[in-house]
Amino acid sequence: MNDVSLQRPNLARNRKIHLTTNRKMRAYKFRIYPTKTQDTEMRKHLWLSKNLWNEMLEHTKNMYADYGMFPTKKSLRQFTQKVGLYSQVGQELVDRLLDALKLKMRLKKKGENGGFPRFKSFARLKSLNYPQSGFTLEKKLEVTPFGEITIKQHREIKGEVKTLSLKRESSGKWFAVFTAEEPPQEPKINLGEKVGVDLGLKSFATLSDGIKIKNPRHLKKHEERLAFLQRRLSRKLNMSLNRHKAKHKVAMLHEKVSNTRIDFLHKISSELVSKYSFIALEQLAPKEMAEQNYGKSIHDAGWSMFSNMIRYKAASAGCEVLFVNPKDTTKMCSQCGGIQDMPLSERIYYCPNCDMLKDRDLNASINILNRATVGQMGSNACGEGIKCCQ
């Protein structure tokens, strides 16, 4: 190894090594159309999964209360025998419960509050997971023990399929979610400009080059209709057929809002990573911010979802992404670095030190870009960039 390191590097070989290690997993979601018999059988398996989860969790709590320890994987897997589920589906539930317990213990050691796994109702357990086998995909999807299921495969799956999840949404629609290991690809070269992005509510995003992206406010467009349907739902008798129908209408409207939000975020994130070679964003905490003010609007905007889309799409678009400390990005002057208070009612930033006058969000986006590069106050990046154009 020492002799090799002294030689002139073989670029072709190094590229090959880089490609073989640059593997990533990607999810593909397709609508499936089970027959009435298959739908009934799949719902039955969700019910059995719910019962299995609750039985294992009750055993875990009793064992911890009596002996101060959790059961082993081997002992929990005994619960999966003869319950009527495909073996791998039951074993995946065991792994999911153990992962939840490990997370609880890790948070406890750090002194953080973490919820203990909860008992599940039928509405809270929505998927049957096949982690290794039990399914094949050709013209139709064949799943053990449901047989061939009609699937609308609107795009090709690239790479080797590893897992399958059969997911039932609240609207009653079924989806097949595949995870596939994509083959290695040559990194793309992106010659776009650098940009800072300030996320907000008045405008969804303001870019440091002056472009503003309008906030579509997906939920607000359907608020009146949703309130009407929820009032009708509240008047229905529990467990009645009319209540079931009213609940389905509410779920369908929520699904429509969710789909329009995801479609908007996908289009914007794809456009940004293809246009710019470097994107700087704030390392926000939307959940904590939503608990303080404007919670409904923050969740409706989908900041976390948007940041995650930018993060994973950048790798295949030859783009680099960096998240920076958001402290004082709104209060700081992007020209001289001065700090002043900026209440939300003020939409124009005026700096008396350098006589700068800029839109509030534009000034913040320039500060974000400066922090990610070598700006007024040096680099204040708080996260590692995703470099994809080396």
C-alpha positions in Angstrom: 0.0 0.0 0.0 2.9 2.4 0.8 4.5 1.7 -2.6 1.2 2.4 -4.4 0.7 5.7 -2.6 4.0 7.0 -3.9 3.1 6.4 -7.5 1.4 8.9 -9.8 -2.4 8.5 -9.1 -4.4 6.6 -11.7 -7.3 9.0 -12.4 -9.4 6.4 -14.2 -9.0 3.9 -11.3 -9.8 6.6 -8.7 -12.9 7.5 -10.6 -14.0 3.9 -10.7 -13.5 3.6 -6.9 -15.5 6.8 -6.4 -18.3 5.5 -8.4 -18.6 2.1 -6.7 -18.8 3.9 -3.3 -21.3 6.5 -4.5 -24.3 4.3 -4.2 -27.6 5.6 -2.8 -31.0 4.4 -2.0 -34.1 5.9 -3.7 -37.8 5.4 -3.0 -40.4 4.9 -5.8 -44.1 5.2 -5.0 -46.8 3.7 -7.3 -50.5 3.5 -7.0 -51.9 0.0 -6.8 -55.4 -1.2 -7.4 -56.3 -4.4 -5.4 -59.5 -6.2 -6.0 -62.2 -6.1 -3.3 -61.1 -9.5 -2.1 -57.4 -8.4 -2.0 -58.4 -5.1 -0.3 -60.3 -7.1 2.4 -57.3 -9.5 2.9 -54.8 -6.6 3.0 -56.8 -4.8 5.6 -57.1 -8.0 7.6 -53.3 -8.2 7.6 -53.0 -4.6 8.9 -55.4 -5.6 11.7 -53.2 -8.6 12.5 -50.1 -6.4 12.5 -51.8 -4.0 14.9 -52.6 -6.8 17.3 -49.1 -8.2 17.0 -47.5 -4.8 17.8 -49.7 -4.3 20.8 -49.1 -7.8 22.1 -45.3 -7.4 21.8 -45.4 -3.9 23.4 -47.5 -5.1 26.3 -45.0 -8.0 26.9 -42.1 -5.5 26.7 -43.6 -3.1 29.3 -44.4 -6.0 31.7 -40.9 -7.4 31.4 -39.3 -4.0 32.0 -41.6 -3.4 35.0 -40.8 -6.8 36.5 -37.1 -7.3 35.7 -35.8 -3.8 34.6 -34.8 -5.1 31.1 -36.2 -5.4 27.6 -36.9 -8.7 25.8 -34.5 -10.0 23.2 -35.2 -10.1 19.5 -35.3 -13.9 19.7 -38.1 -13.9 22.3 -40.1 -11.2 20.5 -39.9 -13.2 17.2 -41.8 -16.0 18.9 -44.8 -13.8 19.0 -44.8 -13.7 15.1 -45.4 -17.4 14.8 -48.8 -18.5 13.8 -50.4 -15.1 13.8 -51.4 -15.3 10.1 -48.8 -12.8 8.8 -46.1 -13.4 6.2 -43.0 -14.2 8.2 -40.9 -11.2 7.0 -43.8 -8.7 7.7 -44.0 -9.9 11.3 -40.2 -9.9 11.8 -40.0 -6.3 10.4 -42.5 -5.3 13.2 -40.1 -6.8 15.8 -37.2 -4.8 14.3 -39.3 -1.6 14.3 -40.2 -2.0 18.0 -36.6 -2.7 19.0 -35.4 0.4 17.0 -38.0 2.5 18.9 -36.8 1.2 22.2 -33.1 1.9 21.3 -34.0 5.4 20.3 -35.8 5.9 23.6 -32.7 4.8 25.6 -30.3 6.9 23.6 -32.4 10.0 24.2 -32.7 9.1 27.9 -28.9 8.9 28.2 -28.6 12.3 26.6 -31.0 13.7 29.2 -33.6 14.4 26.5 -37.3 13.5 26.6 -38.3 10.7 24.3 -41.6 9.1 24.1 -42.0 5.4 24.8 -43.5 3.3 21.9 -47.3 3.6 22.0 -50.1 1.1 21.5 -51.6 1.4 18.0 -55.1 1.6 16.8 -56.1 0.3 13.4 -55.9 3.8 11.9 -52.3 4.3 13.2 -50.8 1.2 11.5 -50.9 1.8 7.8 -48.3 -0.3 6.1 -47.1 -3.9 5.5 -43.4 -4.0 5.0 -41.4 -6.7 3.1 -37.7 -6.0 3.9 -36.2 -8.8 1.7 -38.5 -11.1 -0.2 -42.1 -12.1 -0.8 -42.7 -9.9 -3.8 -41.9 -9.7 -7.5 -42.6 -6.8 -10.0 -43.2 -7.4 -13.7 -46.3 -6.3 -15.6 -48.2 -6.7 -12.3 -47.0 -6.7 -8.7 -47.1 -10.2 -7.1 -47.1 -10.2 -3.3 -47.3 -13.1 -0.9 -50.0 -14.0 0.1 -52.3 -11.6 -1.9 -51.3 -12.7 -5.4 -51.1 -10.4 -8.5 -52.1 -6.8 -7.9 -52.6 -4.2 -10.6 -50.0 -1.4 -10.4 -49.7 1.9 -12.2 -45.9 2.0 -12.8 -45.5 5.5 -14.2 -41.7 5.5 -14.3 -38.9 3.0 -14.5 -37.1 1.8 -11.3 -33.4 2.3 -11.7 -31.2 -0.1 -9.8 -31.9 -3.2 -7.7 -35.1 -3.3 -5.7 -34.4 -4.0 -2.0 -37.7 -3.5 -0.1 -41.4 -3.1 -0.6 -44.0 -1.4 1.6 -47.8 -1.7 0.9 -49.2 1.5 2.3 -52.9 2.3 2.8 -53.7 6.1 3.1 -56.5 7.5 5.1 -58.4 8.0 1.9 -58.5 4.3 1.4 -56.0 4.3 -1.6 -53.2 1.7 -1.6 -49.7 2.5 -2.7 -46.6 0.3 -3.3 -43.4 2.0 -2.1 -40.1 0.4 -3.4 -36.6 1.2 -2.2 -33.9 0.6 -4.8 -30.1 0.8 -4.7 -29.2 3.0 -7.7 -26.2 2.1 -9.8 -23.2 4.4 -9.6 -23.3 7.4 -11.9 -20.9 10.0 -13.1 -21.3 13.2 -11.0 -22.8 16.0 -13.1 -21.0 19.3 -13.7 -23.1 22.3 -12.7 -21.8 25.7 -13.9 -24.6 27.7 -12.3 -24.2 30.7 -10.0 -24.2 30.7 -6.2 -27.4 31.6 -4.3 -28.6 32.2 -0.8 -32.2 31.2 0.0 -34.3 32.9 2.8 -37.5 30.9 3.6 -40.5 32.9 4.8 -44.3 33.0 4.9 -45.1 36.3 3.1 -43.0 34.9 0.2 -42.1 31.2 0.3 -38.5 31.9 -0.6 -36.4 35.0 -1.5 -33.2 34.4 -3.4 -30.0 36.5 -3.1 -30.2 37.4 -6.8 -33.5 39.1 -6.3 -36.0 36.4 -7.3 -39.0 35.9 -5.1 -41.1 32.7 -5.0 -44.7 33.2 -4.1 -46.2 31.3 -1.2 -49.1 29.3 -2.6 -50.7 28.8 0.8 -52.2 25.4 -0.1 -54.2 24.9 3.1 -55.8 28.4 3.1 -57.3 27.7 -0.4 -59.4 24.9 1.1 -59.9 26.1 4.7 -63.6 26.9 4.3 -64.4 23.6 2.6 -62.4 21.7 5.2 -64.1 23.4 8.1 -67.5 22.6 6.5 -66.6 18.9 6.1 -65.3 18.7 9.7 -68.4 20.3 11.1 -70.5 17.7 9.2 -68.2 14.9 10.5 -68.6 16.1 14.1 -72.4 15.7 13.9 -72.3 12.1 12.8 -73.0 9.3 15.2 -69.9 7.3 16.2 -69.3 4.0 14.4 -72.1 4.8 11.9 -71.9 4.4 8.1 -72.6 8.2 7.7 -69.7 9.0 9.9 -67.4 6.7 7.9 -68.5 8.5 4.7 -67.9 12.0 6.2 -64.5 10.9 7.5 -63.5 9.7 4.1 -64.4 13.1 2.5 -62.2 14.9 5.1 -59.3 12.5 4.3 -59.7 13.0 0.6 -59.5 16.8 1.0 -56.4 16.5 3.2 -54.8 14.3 0.7 -55.5 16.8 -2.1 -53.8 19.6 -0.1 -50.8 17.3 0.7 -50.4 16.3 -3.0 -50.5 19.9 -4.2 -47.9 20.9 -1.6 -45.5 18.1 -2.5 -45.9 18.8 -6.2 -45.0 22.5 -5.7 -42.0 21.7 -3.5 -40.7 19.1 -6.0 -40.9 21.5 -8.9 -39.2 24.4 -7.0 -36.4 22.2 -5.5 -35.7 20.6 -8.9 -35.5 23.9 -10.6 -33.1 25.4 -8.0 -30.6 22.5 -7.9 -30.5 22.4 -11.8 -30.1 26.2 -12.1 -27.5 26.9 -9.3 -24.2 25.2 -8.5 -24.2 26.3 -4.8 -27.2 26.8 -2.6 -27.1 28.2 1.0 -30.0 27.8 3.4 -30.6 28.4 7.1 -30.5 25.6 9.5 -34.0 26.2 10.8 -36.0 24.3 13.4 -39.6 24.5 12.0 -41.1 22.3 14.7 -39.9 24.5 17.5 -40.8 27.7 15.6 -44.3 26.3 14.9 -44.9 25.8 18.6 -44.2 29.5 19.2 -46.0 31.4 16.4 -47.6 30.9 13.0 -47.6 27.1 13.4 -50.3 26.4 10.8 -48.6 28.6 8.2 -45.2 27.1 8.9 -46.4 23.5 8.5 -48.4 24.5 5.4 -45.3 26.0 3.8 -43.4 22.7 4.3 -39.9 24.2 5.1 -38.5 20.9 6.4 -39.7 18.9 3.4 -38.3 21.5 1.0 -34.9 21.5 2.7 -34.7 17.7 2.5 -35.6 17.7 -1.2 -32.9 20.2 -1.9 -30.4 18.1 0.1 -31.0 14.8 -1.7 -31.6 16.2 -5.2 -28.3 18.2 -5.1 -26.2 15.1 -5.2 -27.5 14.0 -8.6 -27.6 17.6 -10.0 -23.9 18.5 -9.5 -25.0 21.1 -6.8 -23.5 21.8 -3.4 -25.8 22.6 -0.5 -24.7 24.2 2.8 -26.8 25.1 5.9 -25.8 28.0 8.0 -26.5 29.4 11.5 -29.7 31.5 11.1 -28.9 33.9 14.0 -29.3 37.6 13.1 -29.5 36.9 9.3 -32.6 39.3 9.3 -31.0 41.9 11.7 -27.6 42.1 10.0 -26.8 44.6 7.2 -25.5 42.6 4.2 -23.3 45.5 3.2 -21.5 46.7 6.4 -22.4 44.0 8.9 -24.2 46.3 11.4 -27.0 44.8 13.6 -30.3 46.4 14.4 -33.8 45.2 15.5 -36.2 44.2 12.7 -39.8 43.6 13.9 -41.9 41.5 11.5 -44.0 44.6 10.5 -41.0 46.2 8.9 -40.5 44.8 5.3 -37.7 47.2 4.2 -34.2 47.1 5.8 -32.5 50.5 6.1 -29.0 50.7 7.5 -28.1 54.2 8.9 -24.4 53.3 9.0 -23.9 52.7 5.2 -27.2 54.2 4.0 -28.3 50.8 2.5 -31.9 50.3 1.6 -33.1 46.7 0.7 -36.0 44.4 0.9 -35.9 42.7 4.3 -35.9 39.1 2.9 -33.4 40.0 0.1 -31.0 41.3 2.7 -31.4 38.1 4.7 -30.8 35.9 1.7 -27.6 37.8 0.9 -26.4 37.3 4.5 -27.1 33.6 4.3 -25.0 33.4 1.1 -22.2 35.4 2.8 -22.1 33.1 5.8 -21.9 30.0 3.6 -19.0 31.5 1.6 -16.5 34.2 2.7 -18.8 37.1 3.4 -18.8 40.1 5.7 -18.3 38.2 8.9 -16.4 35.2 7.5 -17.8 31.7 7.2 -20.4 30.7 9.8 -21.6 27.5 8.2 -23.0 25.1 10.7 -23.4 22.0 8.5 -21.5 20.1 6.0 -22.1 20.8 2.3 -23.2 18.1 -0.1 -20.4 18.3 -2.7 -21.4 16.6 -5.9 -19.3 18.3 -8.6 -15.8 17.2 -7.7 
